[in-house]
Amino acid sequence: MFKKNIFKILAVVFLLSLAAIFYTKPIQLTKLSPSPTVVPTKTKQNVKVSLSINGSPVGQIDMTSDQNQCDVLTQALEQKKIKSLDMRYNKDFKTSVVYLVNGIGKKDSIWWGFKVNGKLPDQGCSYIKVKNGDSTDWSYLGN
């Protein structure tokens, strides 16, 4: 029995040796993929925006840098700098629009406009990110 097992073991070793000798396919080395590039995420920074309504100063609004000019009014309401706000998304303009601020305006008409740092923007308020030190003035243009 011992001789049979040794014979089998020697046969297997012999066959493996022959296979190793006559195997001609080159060994493929796999390339290691480079480690992923770490992209730093933009951290939210605290910013202060000066808000005025119809030319009257409301005060500084505390915000974060990822917010937009529409959020100035929303934050002003949350920080109790204004009493009421009716602002809704308008699919025709593809931005939020203001109908009423502190009860001034009309529920079905858009008569509010805004300036940032004294300039009329060419986009709606939801497209313009706030920057530290911005001065935002919302004015009622209707009668």
Secondary structure as UniProt FT lines:
FT   HELIX           2..22
FT   STRAND          46..53
FT   TURN            54..55
FT   STRAND          56..64
FT   TURN            65..66
FT   HELIX           69..78
FT   TURN            79..80
FT   STRAND          85..90
FT   TURN            91..94
FT   STRAND          95..101
FT   TURN            102..103
FT   STRAND          104..106
FT   TURN            107..108
FT   STRAND          112..116
FT   TURN            117..118
FT   HELIX           125..127
FT   TURN            132..133
FT   STRAND          135..140
//
